[in-house]
Amino acid sequence: MKEVTSYLLEKRVLENDTLYWITKHRKWCKSYGTTPETIKFNEVIVYVEDLTLQYQNQITVNMILRQVKWYYEYLLEHQKIKRNLFDHKYLAKEKRRIYAHITSLMSVPNRFDK
């Protein structure tokens, strides 16, 4: 983690909670049965869905994803991965779709209530 911290300081993107979100993402990967080096795009989508369900705020989810993206930039620069799946070009369309779908589900009344 020291190397990641130095990288983030060098790039001037280290914020107060960046390392917290990176650590939390790494724990999510472990619980999901993957690693940051082997994560697939479908698993990234599940991660975004989990964040959206948990925080229910698009601004918060985007902030978390931006901070996790810097960790993947580090991995890419050190040739541990071949492409950054958290890059905006991959996730922009999916984030909008996920957020719209989840917010529409939240606004539907519970059909099982009587």
C-alpha positions, 0 to 999 in steps of 0.5 A: 500500500506504500507504493500506491500511496506514493503514486497517488501523492506523485499524481497529486490525487490523494484525498483524505478517504482515497486509501479507505475506498481502495481498501474497501474495494480490495475487500469487496473483490476478495469477498466476491472471489476476484482480485483487482488484477483479475476483475472482469467488466461484469464484476465491475458492473456488480460493484457499481450496482452494489455501491448504488444500492448501498449509497443511493446517491449518484454523486457519492458513487461517482466519487468512490469510483473516481478514487478506485479508478486511481488505484487501477491507474496505478496497476496499469502503470505498473503493468499488473493489468492491461486496461483500466475497467474503471475508466470513464470510457468503459463505465459512463453508459453503464453507470447511467443505466444502473442508476436509472434502473435502481432509482426506478425500482426504489420508487415502485411501491411494495406490491406485497404490502396489503 
